Amino acid sequence: MAELPRRADIVVVGAGIVGCSIAAELSRVGITDVVVCDQGPLPVTGGSTSHAPGLVFQTNPSKTMCELAQRSVARYTELGAFLGVGGIEVAASPERHQELKRRHGLATSWGLESELLTPEQVAERIPLLDPSRIHAGYHVPSDGVARGVDACAALARESRARFVGETAVTGIDVAGGRVRAVETSAGRIETDLIVVAAGIWGPLVGRMAGIQVPLYPVEHQLVWTTPVVELAGEEDDVVRHPILRHQDSCMYFRQRGERYGVGSYQHRPLLVDPDEIPSHADAPVMPTMLTFTPEDFEPAWRDAVALLPPLGQTEPAEAMNAMFSFTPDGNPLLGETEVAGLWLAEAVWVTHGPGVGWAVAEWIATGSPPLDLRECDVNRFEAHVSTPAYVRARAATAYDEVYDIIHPLQPMEEPRPIRVSPFYARQQELDAVFLEANGWERPHWYEANASLVEGEPEGRDPWASRYWSPIVAAEALATRERGGLFDMTSLKRAEVTGPGALGFLQRLTTNELDRQPGYVTYALMLDERGGILSDVTVARLGETRFQLGLNGPRDVAYLRRQAPPDVHVADTTGGTCCIGLWGPLARDVLQPLTHDDVSHEGFGFFRARELFVREVPVTTLRLSYVGELGWELYAPAEFGRRLWDTLWEPAQEHGLVAAGRGAFNAMRLEKGYRSWGTDMWSEHDPYEAGLGFAVRPDKGDFVGREALGGRGEPSRRLVPLTLDRVVMGKEPVWANGEPVGFTTSADWAHSLGTGIAYAWLPAELAGEGQAVEVEYFHERYPASVAPDPPFDPEMKRMRR
Ligand SMILES: Cc1cc2nc3c(=O)[nH]c(=O)nc-3n(C[C@H](O)[C@H](O)[C@H](O)COP(=O)(O)OP(=O)(O)OC[C@H]3O[C@@H](n4cnc5c(N)ncnc54)[C@H](O)[C@@H]3O)c2cc1C
């Protein structure tokens, strides 16, 4: 057994593609006192990397995931472990053909070169393929095959870390909320920082430190055929054909010399309890490889032969059910957990391994990730997501849906409902159509408002009409004309209290918060590079008491990690509820229900007050994300039903409607209100995002201030575009025949009668009136840069 050092700066658990990449990148940034432990032999450890066929398809709806893949390709190439044969996805149905056009648009948005092919062009590149079976192909020339094990060996050679095989981590010593040491089968190593890169064993290693790692091992079928006659004579490691995806049959293919590898996601999800993963001693071949179940593969094999007829002359030679990880949203789990010093780098594909290694190592070294990781951050999930029951259910669905055509608004089907607001029963009575977000059931529109619909919807094709109804438009217009009641309960919020609360929030945010209790301030939280970590609405309710409107659990985790001992951060979301009472008649509804003066003079814009709405205690903020007169009314959850009922009767008398998220989103867009995570994220600074008004460099020091200091005029800007149709976001924007940017949020601006989309553009193309084109399903449509905000620029509607 290997000799272990007694102490190390960092211990990495796992020497698969992720652990090896992290170790090599840590060396690159000068962190060399690192031990990498693997329970299996090196370099073929028996983990998922040991038998992955290594297909690297880089296209991804997530910009971050696409960039991690692109960086991985560059790194594999540098290591001599990449075969850049290109990747082709084929469409066997008209719907998939449309989807390929959409993927081509995504790739263009993210700067990945791609093209659409005719069936014949696909067959020229993959001569085994029958072109009569397909409608089209989508080709990324820089996709290819990564040799995972070769890459691991090369990374280990390059790294200055110490690699120890056949050494299992058996325990993690945590004291005072911090990591202190790891126990291994070869002894104890004192350390302050552990990176868990243990693949499907992640939940077992996490448990050693008392944390739930939300991933589940799932079996996946892979078959290597006997030699294909048409490939006779090819050397064993030669790959000439592009890698191939046949998503309509949930399959992928790659050449290896004379043979073909055929992978299938077609079978029922085969979930494996982490406690049932076999040990090296018990596993027939290796721990991640289970016995092949031919009956699950049969239908897929028929589909494989139909698409690639020469495979009909072959038989499965090697066949496996092998395991890898699925998470509730399909993305990796990266970053520091609630146990200080315990980092995760889990649920990462070979496709993203070296990119993730780079990101995690830089993050450890500098304190901030080098690219935006909001979609991968381990702290992005609400509490229910990490429960074994939920992870298991979602992993099964994620496996099923891995190659499905997913609409951007498509909610998960199961398990639901998980979280409901106190208004849920009332919303059901109004025939609300619910979509799901972070476990919350959120009404998108109310069928009870169907009689308000006038005229035909404008600018929507069938794709943009999914998860939408003309009632959305009616609710938006009714809110502008009279008013609406919006359930805003799912907004993340926290209370920050204590003697140090003001100083703490001043340090973490960009705007001046040292104002009288009763003031509300919109501010940003930045990272050290000046990138936008989140936007936050801060209501000062007392000298040492603040209510914060946030964007998700990640913000709460960040605040808690940063808080000094005299500051307390409480997540108050679940214990409270919120109604947005917005519209020209909002005051007529509210005033008779309270003794407080809610006139413009008595209760000014961006002010907060604790008052009673009849017998309900309410924290009231005079602001509106839809751009109307009104208030956000927060109450303890047990009063929620009473609050709704109290408002509902006078609301109806004044012609207000219950309005859903559909109306909300369209209205906030036409009002120019950005949504963090969709319109801007940590890649962007406040000035580029049009949020410079929320930055007060003269207020004193705050995180990110120094980085912003030296910046000149932005080279890119987030601006609104108007066009004659509804697009969905993430579409490429063209100017002068070149792709120059991409859209973020998009909808129909009902009050302006035009399609609207926010877009990131080079500053020189972001001037008002600039003509551009938006690509949507491979067609380009004229658009132009609109005034910002497009609706009510003088803010007359809110300040009255
Ligand atoms: C059949 C199959 C086909 C696939 N095809 C592709 C593909 O084409 N493209 C793609 O991108 N991805 C593919 N994948 C997924 C990919 O293989 C994995 O996501 C990736 O290899 C995971 O890398 P990793 O380093 O996180 O995990 P692993 O390679 O599993 O490494 C984790 C390591 O941690 C070690 N470990 C665990 N617990 C302990 C402990 N307590 N102490 C010490 N060591 C421990 C294990 O021994 C293991 O070596 C495929 C997976 C399978 C199974």
PDBQT file of the ligand as one rigid body, heavy atoms in Angstrom, charges set to zero:
ROOT
HETATM    1  C1  LIG A 901     -21.033   3.472 -20.754  1.00  0.00    +0.000 C 
HETATM    2  C2  LIG A 901     -20.739   4.909 -20.582  1.00  0.00    +0.000 A 
HETATM    3  C3  LIG A 901     -20.609   5.708 -21.683  1.00  0.00    +0.000 A 
HETATM    4  C4  LIG A 901     -20.321   7.063 -21.522  1.00  0.00    +0.000 A 
HETATM    5  N1  LIG A 901     -20.118   7.801 -22.632  1.00  0.00    +0.000 NA
HETATM    6  C5  LIG A 901     -19.736   9.092 -22.506  1.00  0.00    +0.000 A 
HETATM    7  C6  LIG A 901     -19.410   9.841 -23.659  1.00  0.00    +0.000 A 
HETATM    8  O1  LIG A 901     -19.429   9.327 -24.775  1.00  0.00    +0.000 OA
HETATM    9  N2  LIG A 901     -19.083  11.145 -23.502  1.00  0.00    +0.000 N 
HETATM   10  C7  LIG A 901     -19.035  11.716 -22.273  1.00  0.00    +0.000 A 
HETATM   11  O2  LIG A 901     -18.742  12.893 -22.191  1.00  0.00    +0.000 OA
HETATM   12  N3  LIG A 901     -19.305  11.028 -21.154  1.00  0.00    +0.000 NA
HETATM   13  C8  LIG A 901     -19.655   9.723 -21.243  1.00  0.00    +0.000 A 
HETATM   14  N4  LIG A 901     -19.944   8.989 -20.123  1.00  0.00    +0.000 N 
HETATM   15  C9  LIG A 901     -19.940   9.660 -18.811  1.00  0.00    +0.000 C 
HETATM   16  C10 LIG A 901     -18.523   9.791 -18.277  1.00  0.00    +0.000 C 
HETATM   17  O3  LIG A 901     -17.864   8.588 -18.426  1.00  0.00    +0.000 OA
HETATM   18  C11 LIG A 901     -18.503  10.171 -16.826  1.00  0.00    +0.000 C 
HETATM   19  O4  LIG A 901     -19.419  11.194 -16.581  1.00  0.00    +0.000 OA
HETATM   20  C12 LIG A 901     -17.096  10.635 -16.414  1.00  0.00    +0.000 C 
HETATM   21  O5  LIG A 901     -16.156   9.667 -16.780  1.00  0.00    +0.000 OA
HETATM   22  C13 LIG A 901     -17.028  10.862 -14.922  1.00  0.00    +0.000 C 
HETATM   23  O6  LIG A 901     -15.711  11.175 -14.567  1.00  0.00    +0.000 OA
HETATM   24  P1  LIG A 901     -15.317  11.279 -13.026  1.00  0.00    +0.000 P 
HETATM   25  O7  LIG A 901     -13.878  11.564 -12.947  1.00  0.00    +0.000 OA
HETATM   26  O8  LIG A 901     -16.250  12.201 -12.342  1.00  0.00    +0.000 OA
HETATM   27  O9  LIG A 901     -15.694   9.848 -12.415  1.00  0.00    +0.000 OA
HETATM   28  P2  LIG A 901     -14.915   8.479 -12.441  1.00  0.00    +0.000 P 
HETATM   29  O10 LIG A 901     -14.201   8.251 -13.691  1.00  0.00    +0.000 OA
HETATM   30  O11 LIG A 901     -15.906   7.436 -12.032  1.00  0.00    +0.000 OA
HETATM   31  O12 LIG A 901     -13.859   8.668 -11.309  1.00  0.00    +0.000 OA
HETATM   32  C14 LIG A 901     -14.220   8.704  -9.936  1.00  0.00    +0.000 C 
HETATM   33  C15 LIG A 901     -13.120   8.020  -9.175  1.00  0.00    +0.000 C 
HETATM   34  O13 LIG A 901     -13.338   8.166  -7.779  1.00  0.00    +0.000 OA
HETATM   35  C16 LIG A 901     -12.825   7.021  -7.155  1.00  0.00    +0.000 C 
HETATM   36  N5  LIG A 901     -13.417   6.920  -5.823  1.00  0.00    +0.000 N 
HETATM   37  C17 LIG A 901     -14.715   6.848  -5.512  1.00  0.00    +0.000 A 
HETATM   38  N6  LIG A 901     -14.889   6.764  -4.205  1.00  0.00    +0.000 NA
HETATM   39  C18 LIG A 901     -13.652   6.778  -3.662  1.00  0.00    +0.000 A 
HETATM   40  C19 LIG A 901     -13.160   6.706  -2.330  1.00  0.00    +0.000 A 
HETATM   41  N7  LIG A 901     -13.991   6.603  -1.285  1.00  0.00    +0.000 N 
HETATM   42  N8  LIG A 901     -11.836   6.746  -2.141  1.00  0.00    +0.000 NA
HETATM   43  C20 LIG A 901     -10.982   6.853  -3.184  1.00  0.00    +0.000 A 
HETATM   44  N9  LIG A 901     -11.403   6.906  -4.466  1.00  0.00    +0.000 NA
HETATM   45  C21 LIG A 901     -12.714   6.877  -4.689  1.00  0.00    +0.000 A 
HETATM   46  C22 LIG A 901     -13.247   5.912  -8.078  1.00  0.00    +0.000 C 
HETATM   47  O14 LIG A 901     -12.466   4.745  -7.902  1.00  0.00    +0.000 OA
HETATM   48  C23 LIG A 901     -13.072   6.538  -9.440  1.00  0.00    +0.000 C 
HETATM   49  O15 LIG A 901     -11.835   6.236 -10.018  1.00  0.00    +0.000 OA
HETATM   50  C24 LIG A 901     -20.209   7.623 -20.243  1.00  0.00    +0.000 A 
HETATM   51  C25 LIG A 901     -20.371   6.817 -19.127  1.00  0.00    +0.000 A 
HETATM   52  C26 LIG A 901     -20.616   5.473 -19.277  1.00  0.00    +0.000 A 
HETATM   53  C27 LIG A 901     -20.758   4.649 -18.069  1.00  0.00    +0.000 C 
ENDROOT
TORSDOF 0
